[in-house]
Amino acid sequence: MTFGMIILTGMLAMQQAPAPSAPTSPQAAPPTQAAPQRPRRICESRAPTGRRLEQRVCYTPEQYAAMVEAKRKEAEELQAGGNIQNDAKAAGG
């Protein structure tokens, strides 16, 4: 155990510290490319029918907007379509 500590201490002592970089003017610095930004996502947690555990589902903003629009149209069609259940006929009367 002590032998391992001695070796570890020796290895750490032999490491060279990084040389301090000299400050450079912003004009002398080479142009760097910014990392490409990841597309923004809209995420939500859902529990699929018949399951207890939720799953995380993510969409691009375009996919999410299209999904919201489709759901809105479906709701409007159901409201305007006159789909009214006649309970008297369903009960047999």
N, CA, C and O atoms as a Tinker XYZ file with bonds, in Angstrom:
   372  protein
     1  N      0.830000   -1.192000    0.000000    73     2
     2  CA     0.000000    0.000000    0.000000    64     1     3
     3  C      0.872000    1.251000    0.000000    63     2     4     5
     4  O      0.641000    2.175000   -0.780000    81     3
     5  N      1.883000    1.277000    0.886000    73     3     6
     6  CA     2.750000    2.450000    0.926000    64     5     7
     7  C      3.594000    2.552000   -0.342000    63     6     8     9
     8  O      3.905000    3.650000   -0.803000    81     7
     9  N      3.962000    1.400000   -0.902000    73     7    10
    10  CA     4.729000    1.407000   -2.137000    64     9    11
    11  C      3.922000    2.053000   -3.264000    63    10    12    13
    12  O      4.462000    2.820000   -4.061000    81    11
    13  N      2.627000    1.739000   -3.325000    73    11    14
    14  CA     1.758000    2.330000   -4.341000    64    13    15
    15  C      1.615000    3.826000   -4.157000    63    14    16    17
    16  O      1.565000    4.570000   -5.137000    81    15
    17  N      1.548000    4.276000   -2.912000    73    15    18
    18  CA     1.438000    5.711000   -2.641000    64    17    19
    19  C      2.714000    6.440000   -3.065000    63    18    20    21
    20  O      2.660000    7.556000   -3.583000    81    19
    21  N      3.858000    5.797000   -2.839000    73    19    22
    22  CA     5.128000    6.411000   -3.222000    64    21    23
    23  C      5.198000    6.543000   -4.739000    63    22    24    25
    24  O      5.627000    7.579000   -5.249000    81    23
    25  N      4.788000    5.520000   -5.457000    73    23    26
    26  CA     4.804000    5.567000   -6.925000    64    25    27
    27  C      3.850000    6.643000   -7.434000    63    26    28    29
    28  O      4.191000    7.403000   -8.341000    81    27
    29  N      2.666000    6.705000   -6.856000    73    27    30
    30  CA     1.683000    7.706000   -7.279000    64    29    31
    31  C      2.204000    9.113000   -7.022000    63    30    32    33
    32  O      2.050000    9.997000   -7.865000    81    31
    33  N      2.825000    9.327000   -5.856000    73    31    34
    34  CA     3.373000   10.643000   -5.536000    64    33    35
    35  C      4.491000   11.006000   -6.514000    63    34    36    37
    36  O      4.580000   12.149000   -6.962000    81    35
    37  N      5.337000   10.039000   -6.843000    73    35    38
    38  CA     6.412000   10.295000   -7.793000    64    37    39
    39  C      5.893000   10.630000   -9.171000    63    38    40    41
    40  O      6.433000   11.508000   -9.845000    81    39
    41  N      4.843000    9.933000   -9.600000    73    39    42
    42  CA     4.273000   10.205000  -10.925000    64    41    43
    43  C      3.656000   11.589000  -10.974000    63    42    44    45
    44  O      3.792000   12.300000  -11.970000    81    43
    45  N      2.984000   11.968000   -9.913000    73    43    46
    46  CA     2.367000   13.299000   -9.885000    64    45    47
    47  C      3.434000   14.386000   -9.861000    63    46    48    49
    48  O      3.251000   15.446000  -10.458000    81    47
    49  N      4.545000   14.132000   -9.176000    73    47    50
    50  CA     5.610000   15.123000   -9.104000    64    49    51
    51  C      6.300000   15.291000  -10.447000    63    50    52    53
    52  O      6.787000   16.377000  -10.760000    81    51
    53  N      6.349000   14.229000  -11.246000    73    51    54
    54  CA     7.049000   14.297000  -12.524000    64    53    55
    55  C      6.206000   14.921000  -13.631000    63    54    56    57
    56  O      6.732000   15.252000  -14.693000    81    55
    57  N      4.931000   15.081000  -13.402000    73    55    58
    58  CA     4.094000   15.696000  -14.435000    64    57    59
    59  C      4.500000   17.141000  -14.626000    63    58    60    61
    60  O      4.829000   17.839000  -13.667000    81    59
    61  N      4.473000   17.576000  -15.848000    73    59    62
    62  CA     4.812000   18.953000  -16.131000    64    61    63
    63  C      3.547000   19.784000  -16.114000    63    62    64    65
    64  O      2.513000   19.392000  -16.656000    81    63
    65  N      3.650000   20.929000  -15.487000    73    63    66
    66  CA     2.515000   21.848000  -15.463000    64    65    67
    67  C      2.393000   22.471000  -16.845000    63    66    68    69
    68  O      3.412000   22.737000  -17.482000    81    67
    69  N      1.176000   22.711000  -17.328000    73    67    70
    70  CA     1.032000   23.329000  -18.645000    64    69    71
    71  C      1.632000   24.738000  -18.634000    63    70    72    73
    72  O      1.476000   25.485000  -17.668000    81    71
    73  N      2.303000   25.074000  -19.696000    73    71    74
    74  CA     2.926000   26.386000  -19.810000    64    73    75
    75  C      1.838000   27.439000  -19.919000    63    74    76    77
    76  O      0.875000   27.273000  -20.668000    81    75
    77  N      1.995000   28.530000  -19.164000    73    75    78
    78  CA     0.975000   29.582000  -19.265000    64    77    79
    79  C      1.006000   30.202000  -20.650000    63    78    80    81
    80  O      2.071000   30.525000  -21.176000    81    79
    81  N     -0.138000   30.358000  -21.215000    73    79    82
    82  CA    -0.197000   30.918000  -22.568000    64    81    83
    83  C     -0.123000   32.430000  -22.481000    63    82    84    85
    84  O     -0.722000   33.051000  -21.602000    81    83
    85  N      0.603000   32.993000  -23.385000    73    83    86
    86  CA     0.755000   34.438000  -23.427000    64    85    87
    87  C     -0.526000   35.043000  -23.983000    63    86    88    89
    88  O     -1.078000   34.549000  -24.966000    81    87
    89  N     -0.997000   36.117000  -23.351000    73    87    90
    90  CA    -2.216000   36.743000  -23.881000    64    89    91
    91  C     -1.950000   37.317000  -25.262000    63    90    92    93
    92  O     -0.943000   37.988000  -25.491000    81    91
    93  N     -2.850000   37.048000  -26.158000    73    91    94
    94  CA    -2.710000   37.542000  -27.526000    64    93    95
    95  C     -3.825000   38.523000  -27.791000    63    94    96    97
    96  O     -4.877000   38.493000  -27.153000    81    95
    97  N     -3.574000   39.372000  -28.727000    73    95    98
    98  CA    -4.604000   40.339000  -29.088000    64    97    99
    99  C     -5.693000   39.629000  -29.887000    63    98   100   101
   100  O     -5.405000   38.648000  -30.573000    81    99
   101  N     -6.932000   40.102000  -29.813000    73    99   102
   102  CA    -8.014000   39.440000  -30.543000    64   101   103
   103  C     -7.807000   39.444000  -32.046000    63   102   104   105
   104  O     -8.339000   38.581000  -32.745000    81   103
   105  N     -7.033000   40.414000  -32.562000    73   103   106
   106  CA    -6.818000   40.476000  -34.004000    64   105   107
   107  C     -5.825000   39.412000  -34.454000    63   106   108   109
   108  O     -5.894000   38.949000  -35.592000    81   107
   109  N     -4.899000   39.015000  -33.573000    73   107   110
   110  CA    -3.886000   38.051000  -33.948000    64   109   111
   111  C     -4.387000   36.615000  -33.840000    63   110   112   113
   112  O     -3.769000   35.700000  -34.385000    81   111
   113  N     -5.490000   36.413000  -33.150000    73   111   114
   114  CA    -6.013000   35.063000  -32.959000    64   113   115
   115  C     -6.592000   34.543000  -34.274000    63   114   116   117
   116  O     -7.268000   35.278000  -34.993000    81   115
   117  N     -6.328000   33.285000  -34.581000    73   115   118
   118  CA    -6.903000   32.733000  -35.817000    64   117   119
   119  C     -8.418000   32.603000  -35.670000    63   118   120   121
   120  O     -8.922000   32.373000  -34.571000    81   119
   121  N     -9.132000   32.749000  -36.768000    73   119   122
   122  CA   -10.593000   32.654000  -36.677000    64   121   123
   123  C    -10.997000   31.227000  -36.296000    63   122   124   125
   124  O    -10.545000   30.253000  -36.899000    81   123
   125  N    -11.833000   31.133000  -35.309000    73   123   126
   126  CA   -12.310000   29.817000  -34.879000    64   125   127
   127  C    -13.756000   29.657000  -35.327000    63   126   128   129
   128  O    -14.536000   30.608000  -35.359000    81   127
   129  N    -14.073000   28.443000  -35.665000    73   127   130
   130  CA   -15.443000   28.163000  -36.081000    64   129   131
   131  C    -16.248000   27.766000  -34.852000    63   130   132   133
   132  O    -15.817000   26.940000  -34.048000    81   131
   133  N    -17.395000   28.352000  -34.724000    73   131   134
   134  CA   -18.263000   28.005000  -33.611000    64   133   135
   135  C    -18.837000   26.612000  -33.857000    63   134   136   137
   136  O    -19.109000   26.228000  -34.995000    81   135
   137  N    -19.011000   25.881000  -32.795000    73   135   138
   138  CA   -19.579000   24.543000  -32.920000    64   137   139
   139  C    -21.011000   24.669000  -33.437000    63   138   140   141
   140  O    -21.740000   25.565000  -33.011000    81   139
   141  N    -21.421000   23.799000  -34.337000    73   139   142
   142  CA   -22.788000   23.900000  -34.848000    64   141   143
   143  C    -23.783000   23.682000  -33.720000    63   142   144   145
   144  O    -23.652000   22.756000  -32.919000    81   143
   145  N    -24.765000   24.544000  -33.678000    73   143   146
   146  CA   -25.750000   24.454000  -32.608000    64   145   147
   147  C    -26.720000   23.325000  -32.892000    63   146   148   149
   148  O    -27.166000   23.131000  -34.022000    81   147
   149  N    -27.036000   22.585000  -31.840000    73   147   150
   150  CA   -28.014000   21.509000  -31.977000    64   149   151
   151  C    -29.390000   22.124000  -32.160000    63   150   152   153
   152  O    -29.709000   23.139000  -31.540000    81   151
   153  N    -30.200000   21.519000  -33.002000    73   151   154
   154  CA   -31.549000   22.064000  -33.180000    64   153   155
   155  C    -32.317000   21.962000  -31.874000    63   154   156   157
   156  O    -32.217000   20.974000  -31.147000    81   155
   157  N    -33.070000   22.985000  -31.600000    73   155   158
   158  CA   -33.857000   23.033000  -30.378000    64   157   159
   159  C    -34.958000   21.995000  -30.448000    63   158   160   161
   160  O    -35.531000   21.772000  -31.514000    81   159
   161  N    -35.258000   21.365000  -29.344000    73   159   162
   162  CA   -36.281000   20.321000  -29.283000    64   161   163
   163  C    -37.329000   20.696000  -28.253000    63   162   164   165
   164  O    -37.042000   21.382000  -27.272000    81   163
   165  N    -38.545000   20.237000  -28.491000    73   163   166
   166  CA   -39.633000   20.377000  -27.533000    64   165   167
   167  C    -39.934000   18.978000  -27.032000    63   166   168   169
   168  O    -40.313000   18.103000  -27.810000    81   167
   169  N    -39.766000   18.763000  -25.736000    73   167   170
   170  CA   -39.921000   17.428000  -25.168000    64   169   171
   171  C    -41.080000   17.397000  -24.188000    63   170   172   173
   172  O    -41.397000   18.393000  -23.538000    81   171
   173  N    -41.699000   16.242000  -24.100000    73   171   174
   174  CA   -42.777000   16.026000  -23.132000    64   173   175
   175  C    -42.724000   14.576000  -22.680000    63   174   176   177
   176  O    -42.217000   13.703000  -23.385000    81   175
   177  N    -43.256000   14.341000  -21.493000    73   175   178
   178  CA   -43.303000   12.980000  -20.958000    64   177   179
   179  C    -44.700000   12.431000  -21.170000    63   178   180   181
   180  O    -45.693000   13.100000  -20.884000    81   179
   181  N    -44.768000   11.219000  -21.669000    73   179   182
   182  CA   -46.058000   10.578000  -21.934000    64   181   183
   183  C    -46.042000    9.168000  -21.375000    63   182   184   185
   184  O    -45.008000    8.499000  -21.355000    81   183
   185  N    -47.207000    8.729000  -20.921000    73   183   186
   186  CA   -47.382000    7.339000  -20.527000    64   185   187
   187  C    -48.288000    6.710000  -21.577000    63   186   188   189
   188  O    -49.495000    6.952000  -21.570000    81   187
   189  N    -47.726000    5.902000  -22.484000    73   187   190
   190  CA   -48.556000    5.286000  -23.515000    64   189   191
   191  C    -49.674000    4.446000  -22.896000    63   190   192   193
   192  O    -49.541000    3.953000  -21.776000    81   191
   193  N    -50.752000    4.291000  -23.618000    73   191   194
   194  CA   -51.899000    3.545000  -23.141000    64   193   195
   195  C    -51.485000    2.140000  -22.705000    63   194   196   197
   196  O    -50.819000    1.416000  -23.445000    81   195
   197  N    -51.885000    1.778000  -21.509000    73   195   198
   198  CA   -51.590000    0.447000  -20.993000    64   197   199
   199  C    -50.242000    0.339000  -20.316000    63   198   200   201
   200  O    -49.828000   -0.761000  -19.952000    81   199
   201  N    -49.549000    1.443000  -20.138000    73   199   202
   202  CA   -48.235000    1.399000  -19.500000    64   201   203
   203  C    -48.200000    2.352000  -18.322000    63   202   204   205
   204  O    -48.876000    3.381000  -18.314000    81   203
   205  N    -47.416000    2.000000  -17.348000    73   203   206
   206  CA   -47.288000    2.852000  -16.169000    64   205   207
   207  C    -46.129000    3.827000  -16.299000    63   206   208   209
   208  O    -46.207000    4.960000  -15.824000    81   207
   209  N    -45.078000    3.395000  -16.930000    73   207   210
   210  CA   -43.890000    4.234000  -17.024000    64   209   211
   211  C    -44.024000    5.248000  -18.147000    63   210   212   213
   212  O    -44.503000    4.949000  -19.240000    81   211
   213  N    -43.583000    6.452000  -17.836000    73   211   214
   214  CA   -43.628000    7.505000  -18.843000    64   213   215
   215  C    -42.414000    7.419000  -19.748000    63   214   216   217
   216  O    -41.342000    6.968000  -19.343000    81   215
   217  N    -42.603000    7.856000  -20.969000    73   215   218
   218  CA   -41.514000    7.927000  -21.933000    64   217   219
   219  C    -41.341000    9.379000  -22.331000    63   218   220   221
   220  O    -42.315000   10.125000  -22.428000    81   219
   221  N    -40.109000    9.776000  -22.558000    73   219   222
   222  CA   -39.835000   11.139000  -22.996000    64   221   223
   223  C    -39.854000   11.168000  -24.516000    63   222   224   225
   224  O    -39.129000   10.418000  -25.170000    81   223
   225  N    -40.689000   12.038000  -25.073000    73   223   226
   226  CA   -40.838000   12.160000  -26.519000    64   225   227
   227  C    -40.442000   13.586000  -26.898000    63   226   228   229
   228  O    -40.930000   14.549000  -26.307000    81   227
   229  N    -39.558000   13.715000  -27.882000    73   227   230
   230  CA   -39.077000   15.036000  -28.303000    64   229   231
   231  C    -39.406000   15.281000  -29.767000    63   230   232   233
   232  O    -39.393000   14.361000  -30.585000    81   231
   233  N    -39.701000   16.532000  -30.081000    73   231   234
   234  CA   -40.047000   16.942000  -31.436000    64   233   235
   235  C    -39.247000   18.187000  -31.799000    63   234   236   237
   236  O    -38.819000   18.939000  -30.923000    81   235
   237  N    -39.052000   18.394000  -33.091000    73   235   238
   238  CA   -38.513000   19.675000  -33.544000    64   237   239
   239  C    -39.663000   20.677000  -33.471000    63   238   240   241
   240  O    -40.826000   20.273000  -33.453000    81   239
   241  N    -39.365000   21.963000  -33.431000    73   239   242
   242  CA   -40.460000   22.942000  -33.380000    64   241   243
   243  C    -41.433000   22.812000  -34.548000    63   242   244   245
   244  O    -42.631000   23.040000  -34.381000    81   243
   245  N    -40.932000   22.448000  -35.731000    73   243   246
   246  CA   -41.815000   22.300000  -36.894000    64   245   247
   247  C    -42.747000   21.097000  -36.720000    63   246   248   249
   248  O    -43.938000   21.179000  -37.016000    81   247
   249  N    -42.190000   19.974000  -36.233000    73   247   250
   250  CA   -43.015000   18.784000  -36.013000    64   249   251
   251  C    -44.077000   19.062000  -34.949000    63   250   252   253
   252  O    -45.228000   18.650000  -35.092000    81   251
   253  N    -43.684000   19.762000  -33.881000    73   251   254
   254  CA   -44.621000   20.042000  -32.795000    64   253   255
   255  C    -45.746000   20.955000  -33.275000    63   254   256   257
   256  O    -46.908000   20.737000  -32.931000    81   255
   257  N    -45.411000   21.978000  -34.071000    73   255   258
   258  CA   -46.431000   22.890000  -34.595000    64   257   259
   259  C    -47.395000   22.140000  -35.506000    63   258   260   261
   260  O    -48.601000   22.383000  -35.457000    81   259
   261  N    -46.884000   21.231000  -36.341000    73   259   262
   262  CA   -47.752000   20.455000  -37.228000    64   261   263
   263  C    -48.669000   19.536000  -36.414000    63   262   264   265
   264  O    -49.838000   19.366000  -36.760000    81   263
   265  N    -48.151000   18.948000  -35.345000    73   263   266
   266  CA   -48.956000   18.064000  -34.516000    64   265   267
   267  C    -50.056000   18.840000  -33.795000    63   266   268   269
   268  O    -51.192000   18.373000  -33.713000    81   267
   269  N    -49.729000   20.009000  -33.278000    73   267   270
   270  CA   -50.726000   20.844000  -32.595000    64   269   271
   271  C    -51.807000   21.273000  -33.580000    63   270   272   273
   272  O    -52.990000   21.274000  -33.240000    81   271
   273  N    -51.411000   21.637000  -34.793000    73   271   274
   274  CA   -52.383000   22.059000  -35.811000    64   273   275
   275  C    -53.307000   20.904000  -36.192000    63   274   276   277
   276  O    -54.511000   21.105000  -36.352000    81   275
   277  N    -52.761000   19.707000  -36.336000    73   275   278
   278  CA   -53.589000   18.552000  -36.682000    64   277   279
   279  C    -54.578000   18.235000  -35.562000    63   278   280   281
   280  O    -55.730000   17.898000  -35.836000    81   279
   281  N    -54.153000   18.338000  -34.327000    73   279   282
   282  CA   -55.062000   18.089000  -33.194000    64   281   283
   283  C    -56.141000   19.157000  -33.113000    63   282   284   285
   284  O    -57.292000   18.861000  -32.794000    81   283
   285  N    -55.766000   20.411000  -33.406000    73   283   286
   286  CA   -56.751000   21.495000  -33.379000    64   285   287
   287  C    -57.816000   21.278000  -34.452000    63   286   288   289
   288  O    -59.006000   21.457000  -34.194000    81   287
   289  N    -57.381000   20.889000  -35.671000    73   287   290
   290  CA   -58.340000   20.634000  -36.752000    64   289   291
   291  C    -59.262000   19.472000  -36.403000    63   290   292   293
   292  O    -60.461000   19.528000  -36.673000    81   291
   293  N    -58.717000   18.430000  -35.811000    73   291   294
   294  CA   -59.521000   17.272000  -35.436000    64   293   295
   295  C    -60.569000   17.661000  -34.390000    63   294   296   297
   296  O    -61.713000   17.211000  -34.459000    81   295
   297  N    -60.178000   18.496000  -33.424000    73   295   298
   298  CA   -61.127000   18.937000  -32.402000    64   297   299
   299  C    -62.240000   19.798000  -33.019000    63   298   300   301
   300  O    -63.409000   19.671000  -32.654000    81   299
   301  N    -61.860000   20.674000  -33.957000    73   299   302
   302  CA   -62.872000   21.506000  -34.621000    64   301   303
   303  C    -63.840000   20.652000  -35.429000    63   302   304   305
   304  O    -65.042000   20.920000  -35.427000    81   303
   305  N    -63.344000   19.635000  -36.116000    73   303   306
   306  CA   -64.211000   18.755000  -36.904000    64   305   307
   307  C    -65.182000   17.994000  -36.005000    63   306   308   309
   308  O    -66.349000   17.816000  -36.355000    81   307
   309  N    -64.708000   17.553000  -34.866000    73   307   310
   310  CA   -65.592000   16.839000  -33.949000    64   309   311
   311  C    -66.682000   17.752000  -33.399000    63   310   312   313
   312  O    -67.829000   17.334000  -33.247000    81   311
   313  N    -66.320000   19.002000  -33.100000    73   311   314
   314  CA   -67.306000   19.940000  -32.570000    64   313   315
   315  C    -68.307000   20.360000  -33.628000    63   314   316   317
   316  O    -69.495000   20.481000  -33.331000    81   315
   317  N    -67.862000   20.584000  -34.846000    73   315   318
   318  CA   -68.740000   21.083000  -35.898000    64   317   319
   319  C    -69.494000   19.962000  -36.608000    63   318   320   321
   320  O    -70.471000   20.233000  -37.307000    81   319
   321  N    -69.073000   18.737000  -36.448000    73   319   322
   322  CA   -69.656000   17.641000  -37.202000    64   321   323
   323  C    -71.024000   17.190000  -36.721000    63   322   324   325
   324  O    -71.702000   16.445000  -37.429000    81   323
   325  N    -71.441000   17.609000  -35.561000    73   323   326
   326  CA   -72.741000   17.187000  -35.068000    64   325   327
   327  C    -72.747000   15.743000  -34.612000    63   326   328   329
   328  O    -73.787000   15.086000  -34.666000    81   327
   329  N    -71.635000   15.245000  -34.174000    73   327   330
   330  CA   -71.568000   13.877000  -33.660000    64   329   331
   331  C    -72.153000   13.846000  -32.253000    63   330   332   333
   332  O    -71.433000   13.953000  -31.260000    81   331
   333  N    -73.461000   13.701000  -32.190000    73   331   334
   334  CA   -74.140000   13.691000  -30.903000    64   333   335
   335  C    -74.664000   12.294000  -30.664000    63   334   336   337
   336  O    -75.339000   11.714000  -31.515000    81   335
   337  N    -74.350000   11.765000  -29.510000    73   335   338
   338  CA   -74.824000   10.423000  -29.198000    64   337   339
   339  C    -76.241000   10.521000  -28.658000    63   338   340   341
   340  O    -76.532000   11.317000  -27.765000    81   339
   341  N    -77.112000    9.698000  -29.216000    73   339   342
   342  CA   -78.487000    9.658000  -28.759000    64   341   343
   343  C    -78.595000    8.549000  -27.727000    63   342   344   345
   344  O    -78.629000    7.368000  -28.074000    81   343
   345  N    -78.648000    8.930000  -26.467000    73   343   346
   346  CA   -78.650000    7.927000  -25.403000    64   345   347
   347  C    -79.922000    7.103000  -25.368000    63   346   348   349
   348  O    -79.905000    5.966000  -24.897000    81   347
   349  N    -81.030000    7.654000  -25.861000    73   347   350
   350  CA   -82.287000    6.916000  -25.837000    64   349   351
   351  C    -82.188000    5.692000  -26.761000    63   350   352   353
   352  O    -82.680000    4.617000  -26.417000    81   351
   353  N    -81.562000    5.850000  -27.918000    73   351   354
   354  CA   -81.418000    4.722000  -28.831000    64   353   355
   355  C    -80.390000    3.724000  -28.298000    63   354   356   357
   356  O    -80.544000    2.517000  -28.481000    81   355
   357  N    -79.352000    4.221000  -27.647000    73   355   358
   358  CA   -78.324000    3.345000  -27.121000    64   357   359
   359  C    -78.871000    2.492000  -25.984000    63   358   360   361
   360  O    -78.446000    1.352000  -25.796000    81   359
   361  N    -79.818000    3.048000  -25.223000    73   359   362
   362  CA   -80.390000    2.321000  -24.087000    64   361   363
   363  C    -81.507000    1.375000  -24.534000    63   362   364   365
   364  O    -82.015000    0.595000  -23.729000    81   363
   365  N    -81.887000    1.440000  -25.799000    73   363   366
   366  CA   -82.937000    0.554000  -26.326000    64   365   367
   367  C    -84.331000    1.120000  -26.199000    63   366   368   369
   368  O    -85.310000    0.387000  -26.339000    81   367
   369  N    -84.442000    2.413000  -25.937000    73   367   370
   370  CA   -85.784000    2.983000  -25.723000    64   369   371
   371  C    -86.259000    3.858000  -26.766000    63   370   372
   372  O    -87.369000    4.381000  -26.675000    81   371
